């Protein structure tokens, strides 16, 4: 249990921390509309569009969460030469994010478009993307951008959405350099890239990814603990955090495990909750929190995020109020 005084201390430390975010930068588009009838052409709803909004997605949502929490994110990744890339740069600049580590390339910028009805029910999603690994030339540009900023970083987040940026060649170049510089690396994985992820400080799979990475069906607490220890051994990392949806999250290290129950009051949308978790983890740890304290803060941040619609962020004042409210409720 974190006291409100300790929470205040950790949140205050966020503002002095710089976090490199390396990964798949994306744009999330939300198309809101009304559904009044079914198409005569096919058994699908006709959506009368009432609004369109754009938010930072994928690794860019990690960036947005760090910025919202008061930290200084340095995004490193690839954008296309298209309007979606321009929108991402506009959104980042509006929030005061420095964007010189973003490389422009011929590949399209990844855009996820979610079509929502008036009651926020998701009707469909469309994706525009390339999942091909970066060319050697693009890898070199990304690696140079990463290495030139490494000395100013307090932590690194690798956000792998399987859109080509996180690839074998690039990881073999940058991860050893971060390790040599003694900068902690937090990694959000994709299962089929498992052999790219060395060396890292923490791996953050969800429950399904943990099952695939270990070849286990995790159906009880004993198997969960075994899976956590297997992941520690497999990746040679110091920590593993398995996020488990409504069952909370479980933190593993060489001395054992800790299980945190979910603190979400309401769940409207889980989109981007994992981005909030890893952003909060890295920022808290860089600011002097223990990994247990970092996980507790991240658990509360995720609980707030899933109570919002769409790709969302959390502010220090929201986190502070959440802890304060729970402490007051407990005292009462």
C-alpha positions as a printed Julia matrix, in Angstrom:
332×3 Matrix{Float64}:
   0.0     0.0     0.0
   1.38    3.38   -1.0
   0.72    6.3     1.31
  -0.56    9.49   -0.26
   2.68   11.2     0.88
   4.76    8.66   -1.04
   2.5     9.01   -4.09
   3.01   12.78   -3.99
   6.78   12.31   -3.77
   6.88    9.94   -6.74
   4.57   12.06   -8.9
   6.76   15.11   -8.23
   9.77   13.17   -9.51
   8.09   12.49  -12.87
   8.71   16.0   -14.13
  12.5    15.63  -14.15
  12.61   12.31  -16.02
  13.31   11.68  -19.7
  12.08    8.46  -21.29
  13.01    7.26  -24.78
  10.09    5.51  -26.49
  11.21    3.33  -29.39
   8.56    1.54  -31.4
   5.64    1.62  -33.81
   4.22    5.15  -33.95
   0.56    5.1   -34.98
  -2.47    7.33  -35.4
  -5.83    6.36  -33.89
  -8.85    7.77  -35.71
 -12.3     7.64  -34.11
 -15.3     8.11  -36.41
 -18.47    8.71  -34.39
 -21.92    8.44  -35.9
 -25.58    7.51  -35.59
 -27.08    4.26  -36.77
 -30.73    4.55  -37.8
 -31.07    1.91  -40.51
 -29.54   -1.1   -42.22
 -28.06   -0.8   -45.7
 -30.24   -2.11  -48.54
 -27.04   -3.25  -50.27
 -25.84   -5.63  -47.53
 -26.83   -6.54  -43.95
 -24.65   -3.85  -42.4
 -25.51   -0.66  -40.49
 -25.4     2.72  -42.19
 -23.38    5.08  -40.01
 -24.24    8.77  -40.32
 -20.95   10.4   -39.34
 -21.23   13.13  -36.72
 -17.59   13.63  -35.71
 -14.02   12.51  -36.36
 -11.24   12.73  -33.79
  -7.57   11.78  -33.87
  -5.34   10.56  -31.05
  -1.81    9.26  -30.74
  -1.74    5.46  -30.92
   0.66    2.55  -30.43
   4.07    3.73  -29.24
   2.8     7.3   -29.7
   0.17    6.61  -27.02
   3.01    5.62  -24.68
   4.55    9.0   -25.51
   1.24   10.75  -24.81
   0.91    9.01  -21.44
   4.42    9.98  -20.35
   3.76   13.59  -21.36
   0.38   13.63  -19.6
   2.03   12.32  -16.42
   4.54   15.16  -16.53
   7.58   13.36  -17.92
   9.64   14.18  -21.0
   9.22   11.55  -23.71
  11.6    11.23  -26.65
   9.82    9.31  -29.43
  12.04    7.32  -31.79
  10.39    5.66  -34.79
   9.28    5.93  -38.38
   6.51    7.93  -40.06
   5.38    7.9   -43.65
   5.27   10.84  -46.02
   1.53   11.26  -45.66
  -1.22   13.24  -43.97
  -1.44   10.78  -41.07
   2.21   11.48  -40.22
   1.5    15.21  -40.33
  -1.37   14.73  -37.87
   0.88   12.77  -35.49
   3.51   15.51  -35.58
   0.84   18.15  -34.98
  -0.58   16.27  -31.99
   2.87   15.76  -30.48
   3.89   19.37  -30.95
   0.61   20.55  -29.39
   1.52   18.68  -26.22
   5.12   19.88  -26.21
   6.79   16.67  -27.39
  10.08   17.05  -29.25
   9.84   15.09  -32.52
  13.3    15.2   -34.12
  13.81   11.47  -33.43
  11.03   10.52  -35.84
  12.25    9.43  -39.29
  10.19    9.94  -42.47
  10.11    6.97  -44.85
   8.28    5.77  -47.95
   6.2     3.24  -45.95
   2.67    4.33  -44.93
   2.0     5.63  -41.45
  -0.06    3.11  -39.5
  -3.64    4.33  -38.99
  -6.3     2.46  -37.02
  -9.78    3.77  -37.72
 -12.53    2.81  -35.28
 -16.13    3.43  -36.31
 -18.38    3.99  -33.29
 -22.14    4.34  -32.93
 -23.66    7.15  -30.84
 -23.5     4.97  -27.69
 -19.77    4.31  -28.28
 -20.31    0.76  -29.49
 -17.52   -0.17  -31.91
 -19.05   -1.22  -35.21
 -15.88   -1.81  -37.21
 -12.16   -1.1   -37.36
 -10.02   -0.53  -40.42
  -6.2    -0.61  -40.48
  -3.8     1.04  -42.93
  -0.27   -0.2   -42.41
   2.87   -1.96  -43.55
   4.25   -4.75  -41.38
   7.47   -5.21  -43.33
  10.69   -4.79  -41.32
  12.52   -1.53  -41.9
  15.16   -1.39  -44.59
  18.8    -1.42  -43.45
  19.0     2.26  -44.3
  15.97    3.12  -42.18
  17.3     0.93  -39.36
  20.55    2.9   -39.4
  18.68    6.21  -39.16
  16.54    4.97  -36.27
  19.55    3.49  -34.49
  21.5     6.74  -34.87
  18.53    8.72  -33.5
  18.31    6.35  -30.52
  22.02    6.28  -29.7
  22.45   10.05  -29.98
  19.74   10.57  -27.33
  20.61    7.67  -25.03
  22.85    9.64  -22.66
  20.01   12.03  -21.84
  17.53    9.23  -20.99
  16.55    7.91  -17.56
  14.78    4.87  -19.03
  13.87    3.3   -22.37
  10.54    1.82  -23.45
  10.35   -0.48  -26.47
   6.77   -0.66  -27.71
   6.38   -3.48  -30.24
   3.15   -3.43  -32.24
   4.57   -5.61  -35.03
   4.58   -2.86  -37.65
   8.23   -3.29  -38.63
  10.19   -0.92  -36.41
  11.05   -3.49  -33.75
  13.1    -5.92  -35.81
  16.07   -8.21  -35.23
  18.71   -5.94  -36.77
  17.65   -2.84  -34.84
  17.22   -4.59  -31.48
  20.64   -6.26  -31.78
  22.11   -2.79  -32.24
  20.31   -0.68  -29.63
  19.5    -2.97  -26.67
  23.13   -3.82  -25.8
  23.98   -0.12  -25.89
  21.21    0.74  -23.43
  22.38   -2.12  -21.2
  25.99   -0.95  -21.35
  24.85    2.55  -20.37
  22.99    1.05  -17.37
  19.69    2.52  -18.55
  16.65    0.36  -17.67
  14.67   -0.98  -20.63
  10.96   -1.82  -20.39
   9.6    -3.88  -23.27
   6.01   -4.52  -24.42
   6.36   -7.7   -26.53
   4.96   -9.47  -29.56
   5.26  -13.23  -29.24
   6.95  -14.05  -32.56
   9.68  -11.47  -31.9
  10.69  -13.15  -28.64
  14.27  -13.84  -29.67
  14.89  -10.11  -30.33
  14.37   -9.05  -26.72
  17.77   -9.21  -25.05
  18.98   -7.61  -22.9
  16.01   -5.89  -21.19
  15.18   -4.96  -17.6
  11.48   -5.75  -17.65
   9.18   -7.67  -19.99
   5.47   -6.77  -19.85
   3.32   -9.41  -21.6
  -0.41   -9.76  -21.13
  -1.92  -13.06  -19.98
  -2.32  -14.49  -23.49
   1.19  -13.47  -24.53
   2.62  -15.03  -21.36
   0.91  -18.31  -22.26
   2.33  -18.28  -25.78
   5.81  -17.24  -24.66
   5.97  -20.08  -22.12
   3.93  -22.72  -23.96
   1.72  -23.03  -20.87
  -1.98  -22.71  -20.15
  -2.1   -20.46  -17.1
  -5.25  -21.59  -15.33
  -4.4   -21.23  -11.63
  -2.08  -19.27   -9.3
   0.54  -22.01   -9.22
   0.85  -22.09  -13.0
   0.92  -18.29  -13.08
   3.9   -18.27  -10.72
   5.64  -20.94  -12.77
   5.05  -18.94  -15.97
   6.51  -15.81  -14.4
   9.67  -17.63  -13.33
  10.01  -19.24  -16.77
   9.84  -15.83  -18.42
  12.51  -14.44  -16.09
  14.8   -17.32  -17.02
  13.97  -17.28  -20.73
  14.7   -13.59  -21.21
  17.33  -13.14  -18.5
  15.53  -10.02  -17.3
  15.21   -8.7   -13.75
  11.43   -8.32  -13.78
   8.35   -9.62  -15.54
   4.94   -7.97  -15.22
   2.01  -10.0   -16.54
  -1.1    -7.88  -17.04
  -4.24   -9.93  -16.5
  -7.22   -7.73  -17.36
  -9.95   -7.9   -14.73
  -7.66  -10.06  -12.56
  -5.12   -7.25  -12.17
  -1.41   -7.8   -12.73
   1.4    -9.96  -11.37
   4.99   -8.84  -10.8
   7.84  -11.37  -10.75
  11.5   -11.07   -9.87
  14.21  -13.38   -8.61
  12.79  -13.38   -5.08
   9.22  -14.34   -5.94
   5.97  -12.72   -7.03
   3.39  -10.12   -6.03
  -0.19  -10.04   -7.27
  -2.11   -6.78   -7.57
  -5.89   -6.86   -7.85
  -7.48   -4.58  -10.41
  -8.53   -1.18   -9.07
 -10.76   -0.27  -12.03
 -14.14    0.99  -10.88
 -15.72    0.83  -14.32
 -14.47   -0.59  -17.61
 -15.6     1.23  -20.75
 -12.69    0.62  -23.12
  -9.39   -1.26  -22.72
  -7.85    0.37  -25.81
  -4.32    1.49  -24.99
  -4.4     0.43  -21.32
  -1.14   -1.47  -21.76
   0.5     1.71  -23.04
  -0.55    3.51  -19.87
   0.86    0.69  -17.75
   4.31    0.64  -19.32
   4.54    4.46  -19.44
   3.75    4.7   -15.72
   6.07    1.82  -14.83
   9.08    3.33  -16.57
   8.45    6.86  -15.36
   7.96    5.79  -11.74
  11.01    3.52  -11.72
  13.16    6.22  -13.31
  11.9     8.6   -10.61
  13.14    6.43   -7.76
  10.19    4.13   -7.08
  10.82    0.47   -6.33
   9.47   -1.87   -8.98
   6.64   -2.83   -6.6
   5.73    0.83   -6.12
   5.96    1.35   -9.88
   3.58   -1.56  -10.5
   1.09   -0.24   -7.93
   1.08    3.18   -9.6
   0.73    1.56  -13.03
  -2.17   -0.57  -11.79
  -4.01    2.55  -10.61
  -3.25    4.38  -13.85
  -4.65    1.49  -15.9
  -7.75    1.44  -13.72
  -8.37    5.08  -14.59
  -7.65    4.63  -18.31
 -10.14    1.8   -18.86
 -12.85    4.05  -17.46
 -12.43    6.35  -20.48
 -13.5     5.91  -24.09
 -10.82    5.3   -26.72
  -7.07    5.79  -26.51
  -6.65    7.71  -23.26
  -4.06    9.17  -20.91
  -3.89    9.83  -17.17
  -2.72   12.96  -15.37
  -0.87   13.24  -12.05
  -3.9    14.95  -10.5
  -6.12   12.01  -11.47
  -3.67    9.52   -9.98
  -3.33   11.59   -6.83
  -7.11   11.87   -6.45
  -7.54    8.14   -7.03
  -5.17    7.26   -4.19
  -6.56   10.0    -1.97
 -10.13    8.84   -2.57
  -9.34    5.22   -1.82
  -7.4     6.14    1.33
 -10.3     8.3     2.53
 -12.76    5.5     1.78
 -10.59    3.0     3.69
 -10.32    5.36    6.65
 -14.07    5.87    6.68
